Amino acid sequence: MENENMWTEIRLKVPVKDIELAESIANMVVSHGIYIEDYSNLENEAKEIAHTDLIDEDLLSKNRDIAIIHVYIKPEENPNESIAFLRERLAAAKIENDISMSSCDVDSFINNWKKYFKPINVGESLVICPTWEKMDDKIKGKKVVKIDPGLAFGTGAHETTKLCLEMMEKVINENSKVLDIGCGSGILGVTSLLLGAKSVLGIDIDELAVKTAIENAKINSVQDKFTVVAGNLVDKVQGKFDIIFANIVADVLIDLNEKIEKYMHQDTIYIMSGIIDAREKDVLDALPECMNILHRREENGWVALMATLKK
């Protein structure tokens, strides 16, 4: 009998200049189980968070021109299909690449990426801190969000999540009823509640993400206000919300935009992220005519949009 704990690790090496597009392609293979080694900005990052002791000597010798995307495939899935898809899409995008594959157990995967996830400052008032890290005085006094993403997407380090968190700070209040579509680790929902939101409903198609989000709500003592269910987009959603997050890939956002108005009232804030800049126009074209874009943020080729219904 095949070991249920044995996953497949796909290592995808690409030029640093192509990392955003390559990551977007990798996210089409899996919505979770990805981490990235990119050392191109290592020195600047070290200056910002040196107090967390992020930089080891061996990291300083890493190649600054090549990034490595680690994709983890579940035991019940066929890794050869994933590799074929990656090669086809990368070739179409004209991205040079080198792909290798090996077996690994779940524990190895988790321990591999943990060394790259350290406390990070986000926005004006947030610190995202992994549960296994101790905080020092330099990050005390801010709103600390404790996260153990497990195998779900959402550490706060990726631009798509950071952009959502930065927008969230400006709009959350004590009356906010929040919907998080594709909640992953639950980081957006948990942070919403820590910032004072009234309640959160998180939705994710992945049962593993649902379990992880529930656990992170407990870690941050907000489980009483955080409901998480397994479902595809808004299939299991009822009612209207004050703030809606959708931090997912562009193709899924395009589908969601056809349905989202039903869950909005006149003052609802709809925040879309996970949009690579090359797909921004496609997402905007799919936005209903009844909506206005209030705000746009971009970082390293990733775009987040804040929309509301036209008055």
VEXLUMGU-43262 format. One record per residue (C-alpha): residue number from 1; y, z, x. Coordinates in steps of 0.02 Angstrom, whole numbers. Example, Ala and Ser with C-alpha at 12.3 -4.5 7.8 and 13.67 -1.06 7.14 Angstrom:
2
+-----+--------+--------+--------+
|   k |     c2 |     c3 |     c1 |
+-----+--------+--------+--------+
|   1 |   -225 |    390 |    615 |
|   2 |    -53 |    357 |    684 |
+-----+--------+--------+--------+
//
This chain:
311
+-----+--------+--------+--------+
|   k |     c2 |     c3 |     c1 |
+-----+--------+--------+--------+
|   1 |      0 |      0 |      0 |
|   2 |    170 |    -49 |     67 |
|   3 |    283 |     95 |    117 |
|   4 |    413 |    112 |    -20 |
|   5 |    537 |    183 |    106 |
|   6 |    535 |     29 |    219 |
|   7 |    688 |    -78 |    193 |
|   8 |    738 |   -238 |    283 |
|   9 |    891 |   -237 |    395 |
|  10 |    979 |   -404 |    415 |
|  11 |   1102 |   -409 |    561 |
|  12 |   1233 |   -543 |    539 |
|  13 |   1344 |   -576 |    690 |
|  14 |   1505 |   -673 |    657 |
|  15 |   1673 |   -698 |    744 |
|  16 |   1795 |   -559 |    704 |
|  17 |   1919 |   -687 |    635 |
|  18 |   1793 |   -731 |    498 |
|  19 |   1739 |   -555 |    451 |
|  20 |   1828 |   -545 |    282 |
|  21 |   1750 |   -704 |    215 |
|  22 |   1580 |   -664 |    292 |
|  23 |   1583 |   -492 |    212 |
|  24 |   1624 |   -569 |     44 |
|  25 |   1473 |   -682 |     62 |
|  26 |   1363 |   -535 |    113 |
|  27 |   1419 |   -440 |    -41 |
|  28 |   1347 |   -581 |   -146 |
|  29 |   1176 |   -533 |    -79 |
|  30 |   1191 |   -347 |   -116 |
|  31 |   1329 |   -241 |   -193 |
|  32 |   1276 |    -91 |    -89 |
|  33 |   1182 |    -60 |     74 |
|  34 |   1309 |   -141 |    191 |
|  35 |   1403 |    -74 |    340 |
|  36 |   1508 |   -167 |    468 |
|  37 |   1533 |   -146 |    654 |
|  38 |   1705 |   -214 |    698 |
|  39 |   1785 |   -147 |    857 |
|  40 |   1931 |   -268 |    866 |
|  41 |   2059 |   -133 |    822 |
|  42 |   1969 |     15 |    897 |
|  43 |   2109 |     82 |   1006 |
|  44 |   2239 |     83 |    867 |
|  45 |   2118 |    167 |    747 |
|  46 |   2079 |    298 |    877 |
|  47 |   2264 |    343 |    891 |
|  48 |   2274 |    371 |    703 |
|  49 |   2122 |    483 |    686 |
|  50 |   2084 |    542 |    862 |
|  51 |   2069 |    721 |    800 |
|  52 |   1906 |    674 |    712 |
|  53 |   1825 |    629 |    879 |
|  54 |   1777 |    457 |    816 |
|  55 |   1774 |    369 |    983 |
|  56 |   1620 |    385 |   1092 |
|  57 |   1611 |    309 |   1265 |
|  58 |   1481 |    180 |   1214 |
|  59 |   1595 |    116 |   1075 |
|  60 |   1731 |     75 |   1200 |
|  61 |   1616 |    -52 |   1283 |
|  62 |   1582 |   -148 |   1123 |
|  63 |   1626 |   -333 |   1105 |
|  64 |   1796 |   -348 |   1020 |
|  65 |   1771 |   -530 |    971 |
|  66 |   1609 |   -514 |    872 |
|  67 |   1580 |   -413 |    714 |
|  68 |   1409 |   -365 |    649 |
|  69 |   1372 |   -350 |    464 |
|  70 |   1218 |   -246 |    427 |
|  71 |   1140 |   -290 |    259 |
|  72 |    999 |   -183 |    191 |
|  73 |    872 |   -258 |     72 |
|  74 |    766 |   -150 |    -42 |
|  75 |    576 |   -149 |    -15 |
|  76 |    542 |   -240 |   -179 |
|  77 |    661 |   -384 |   -138 |
|  78 |    626 |   -538 |    -32 |
|  79 |    733 |   -536 |    128 |
|  80 |    694 |   -719 |    166 |
|  81 |    785 |   -772 |      8 |
|  82 |    936 |   -669 |     62 |
|  83 |    936 |   -747 |    235 |
|  84 |    923 |   -922 |    163 |
|  85 |   1070 |   -886 |     48 |
|  86 |   1175 |   -815 |    190 |
|  87 |   1141 |   -964 |    303 |
|  88 |   1185 |  -1088 |    165 |
|  89 |   1349 |  -1001 |    118 |
|  90 |   1402 |   -968 |    297 |
|  91 |   1370 |  -1150 |    343 |
|  92 |   1472 |  -1207 |    193 |
|  93 |   1613 |  -1092 |    251 |
|  94 |   1596 |  -1159 |    429 |
|  95 |   1569 |   -985 |    500 |
|  96 |   1471 |   -972 |    662 |
|  97 |   1334 |   -843 |    644 |
|  98 |   1179 |   -767 |    717 |
|  99 |   1055 |   -685 |    597 |
| 100 |    912 |   -570 |    641 |
| 101 |    796 |   -463 |    536 |
| 102 |    695 |   -303 |    561 |
| 103 |    614 |   -164 |    460 |
| 104 |    689 |      9 |    442 |
| 105 |    663 |    162 |    336 |
| 106 |    795 |    235 |    220 |
| 107 |    829 |    383 |    334 |
| 108 |    866 |    268 |    482 |
| 109 |    988 |    166 |    379 |
| 110 |   1082 |    319 |    318 |
| 111 |   1093 |    397 |    491 |
| 112 |   1146 |    231 |    570 |
| 113 |   1307 |    212 |    471 |
| 114 |   1352 |    396 |    460 |
| 115 |   1418 |    395 |    638 |
| 116 |   1549 |    265 |    586 |
| 117 |   1610 |    359 |    430 |
| 118 |   1739 |    489 |    479 |
| 119 |   1882 |    573 |    381 |
| 120 |   2020 |    450 |    341 |
| 121 |   2195 |    467 |    270 |
| 122 |   2230 |    356 |    120 |
| 123 |   2398 |    333 |     37 |
| 124 |   2522 |    476 |     35 |
| 125 |   2414 |    622 |    -18 |
| 126 |   2228 |    585 |      2 |
| 127 |   2098 |    620 |    134 |
| 128 |   1925 |    548 |    110 |
| 129 |   1800 |    658 |    200 |
| 130 |   1611 |    633 |    215 |
| 131 |   1514 |    787 |    165 |
| 132 |   1437 |    807 |    338 |
| 133 |   1606 |    815 |    429 |
| 134 |   1710 |    971 |    460 |
| 135 |   1897 |    955 |    433 |
| 136 |   2028 |   1019 |    553 |
| 137 |   2204 |   1082 |    519 |
| 138 |   2281 |    908 |    528 |
| 139 |   2206 |    854 |    363 |
| 140 |   2216 |   1019 |    269 |
| 141 |   2350 |   1031 |    136 |
| 142 |   2311 |    860 |     63 |
| 143 |   2198 |    816 |    -82 |
| 144 |   2026 |    808 |      0 |
| 145 |   1893 |    698 |    -80 |
| 146 |   1718 |    739 |    -19 |
| 147 |   1601 |    590 |    -25 |
| 148 |   1420 |    558 |     19 |
| 149 |   1397 |    375 |    -29 |
| 150 |   1211 |    371 |     10 |
| 151 |   1160 |    191 |    -20 |
| 152 |   1301 |    153 |   -142 |
| 153 |   1463 |     60 |   -104 |
| 154 |   1620 |    163 |    -83 |
| 155 |   1671 |    267 |     67 |
| 156 |   1857 |    237 |     53 |
| 157 |   1861 |    151 |    222 |
| 158 |   1851 |    -26 |    156 |
| 159 |   2016 |   -111 |    113 |
| 160 |   1962 |   -146 |    -67 |
| 161 |   1936 |     40 |   -104 |
| 162 |   2089 |     96 |     -5 |
| 163 |   2200 |    -23 |   -104 |
| 164 |   2134 |     49 |   -267 |
| 165 |   2163 |    227 |   -207 |
| 166 |   2340 |    187 |   -153 |
| 167 |   2380 |    111 |   -322 |
| 168 |   2295 |    256 |   -411 |
| 169 |   2412 |    384 |   -334 |
| 170 |   2559 |    302 |   -423 |
| 171 |   2488 |    297 |   -599 |
| 172 |   2366 |    442 |   -629 |
| 173 |   2425 |    588 |   -737 |
| 174 |   2348 |    733 |   -832 |
| 175 |   2324 |    628 |   -989 |
| 176 |   2238 |    481 |   -904 |
| 177 |   2074 |    424 |   -980 |
| 178 |   1993 |    318 |   -843 |
| 179 |   1861 |    181 |   -843 |
| 180 |   1783 |    133 |   -675 |
| 181 |   1683 |    -28 |   -686 |
| 182 |   1561 |    -47 |   -541 |
| 183 |   1588 |    133 |   -490 |
| 184 |   1472 |    132 |   -337 |
| 185 |   1481 |    302 |   -252 |
| 186 |   1602 |    365 |   -385 |
| 187 |   1746 |    381 |   -262 |
| 188 |   1878 |    309 |   -379 |
| 189 |   1823 |    415 |   -526 |
| 190 |   1809 |    575 |   -424 |
| 191 |   1980 |    547 |   -345 |
| 192 |   2057 |    511 |   -516 |
| 193 |   1997 |    681 |   -577 |
| 194 |   2055 |    772 |   -420 |
| 195 |   2226 |    695 |   -448 |
| 196 |   2227 |    764 |   -625 |
| 197 |   2150 |    633 |   -740 |
| 198 |   2084 |    696 |   -907 |
| 199 |   1915 |    607 |   -902 |
| 200 |   1820 |    466 |   -816 |
| 201 |   1683 |    348 |   -874 |
| 202 |   1594 |    262 |   -730 |
| 203 |   1483 |    109 |   -752 |
| 204 |   1366 |     30 |   -625 |
| 205 |   1221 |    -90 |   -641 |
| 206 |   1129 |     -1 |   -499 |
| 207 |   1034 |    157 |   -547 |
| 208 |   1050 |    220 |   -369 |
| 209 |   1240 |    208 |   -379 |
| 210 |   1237 |    304 |   -543 |
| 211 |   1140 |    447 |   -462 |
| 212 |   1256 |    447 |   -311 |
| 213 |   1414 |    451 |   -418 |
| 214 |   1347 |    597 |   -520 |
| 215 |   1306 |    692 |   -360 |
| 216 |   1479 |    660 |   -287 |
| 217 |   1559 |    723 |   -447 |
| 218 |   1459 |    885 |   -426 |
| 219 |   1509 |    900 |   -242 |
| 220 |   1692 |    893 |   -295 |
| 221 |   1666 |   1007 |   -447 |
| 222 |   1725 |    875 |   -573 |
| 223 |   1558 |    837 |   -655 |
| 224 |   1612 |    907 |   -824 |
| 225 |   1743 |    770 |   -841 |
| 226 |   1645 |    626 |   -761 |
| 227 |   1518 |    527 |   -862 |
| 228 |   1417 |    395 |   -769 |
| 229 |   1299 |    271 |   -852 |
| 230 |   1195 |    123 |   -796 |
| 231 |   1254 |    -40 |   -871 |
| 232 |   1319 |   -215 |   -839 |
| 233 |   1509 |   -218 |   -838 |
| 234 |   1570 |   -162 |  -1010 |
| 235 |   1410 |   -186 |  -1110 |
| 236 |   1396 |      1 |  -1146 |
| 237 |   1581 |     40 |  -1157 |
| 238 |   1672 |     89 |  -1316 |
| 239 |   1852 |    136 |  -1348 |
| 240 |   2013 |    109 |  -1253 |
| 241 |   2069 |    180 |  -1086 |
| 242 |   2232 |    222 |   -999 |
| 243 |   2177 |    161 |   -827 |
| 244 |   2038 |     37 |   -788 |
| 245 |   1971 |      5 |   -613 |
| 246 |   1865 |   -146 |   -568 |
| 247 |   1830 |   -148 |   -382 |
| 248 |   1703 |   -289 |   -382 |
| 249 |   1686 |   -466 |   -314 |
| 250 |   1796 |   -608 |   -379 |
| 251 |   1661 |   -699 |   -477 |
| 252 |   1620 |   -542 |   -576 |
| 253 |   1804 |   -505 |   -605 |
| 254 |   1826 |   -679 |   -677 |
| 255 |   1688 |   -643 |   -803 |
| 256 |   1757 |   -470 |   -840 |
| 257 |   1934 |   -534 |   -870 |
| 258 |   1873 |   -626 |  -1024 |
| 259 |   1820 |   -461 |  -1105 |
| 260 |   1935 |   -327 |  -1036 |
| 261 |   2076 |   -338 |  -1165 |
| 262 |   1965 |   -254 |  -1294 |
| 263 |   1970 |    -92 |  -1193 |
| 264 |   2158 |    -90 |  -1163 |
| 265 |   2302 |    -22 |  -1264 |
| 266 |   2484 |    -72 |  -1242 |
| 267 |   2512 |     42 |  -1092 |
| 268 |   2343 |     26 |  -1005 |
| 269 |   2347 |     -4 |   -818 |
| 270 |   2211 |   -125 |   -760 |
| 271 |   2178 |   -122 |   -572 |
| 272 |   2073 |   -262 |   -497 |
| 273 |   2011 |   -260 |   -318 |
| 274 |   1874 |   -335 |   -211 |
| 275 |   1970 |   -500 |   -209 |
| 276 |   1970 |   -598 |    -47 |
| 277 |   2136 |   -688 |    -31 |
| 278 |   2056 |   -860 |    -45 |
| 279 |   1995 |   -814 |   -221 |
| 280 |   2153 |   -732 |   -286 |
| 281 |   2210 |   -886 |   -381 |
| 282 |   2040 |   -901 |   -466 |
| 283 |   2052 |   -721 |   -527 |
| 284 |   2232 |   -744 |   -586 |
| 285 |   2187 |   -905 |   -677 |
| 286 |   2052 |   -810 |   -772 |
| 287 |   2173 |   -672 |   -824 |
| 288 |   2213 |   -679 |  -1012 |
| 289 |   2384 |   -747 |  -1056 |
| 290 |   2424 |   -581 |  -1140 |
| 291 |   2432 |   -493 |   -970 |
| 292 |   2567 |   -472 |   -838 |
| 293 |   2543 |   -432 |   -654 |
| 294 |   2644 |   -276 |   -616 |
| 295 |   2601 |   -251 |   -434 |
| 296 |   2506 |   -335 |   -292 |
| 297 |   2444 |   -261 |   -128 |
| 298 |   2356 |   -347 |     16 |
| 299 |   2272 |   -285 |    174 |
| 300 |   2172 |   -383 |    302 |
| 301 |   2140 |   -528 |    185 |
| 302 |   2092 |   -421 |     34 |
| 303 |   2199 |   -415 |   -123 |
| 304 |   2219 |   -288 |   -263 |
| 305 |   2312 |   -325 |   -424 |
| 306 |   2385 |   -209 |   -556 |
| 307 |   2403 |   -284 |   -730 |
| 308 |   2453 |   -228 |   -904 |
| 309 |   2471 |   -308 |  -1075 |
| 310 |   2633 |   -400 |  -1108 |
| 311 |   2754 |   -301 |  -1215 |
+-----+--------+--------+--------+
//
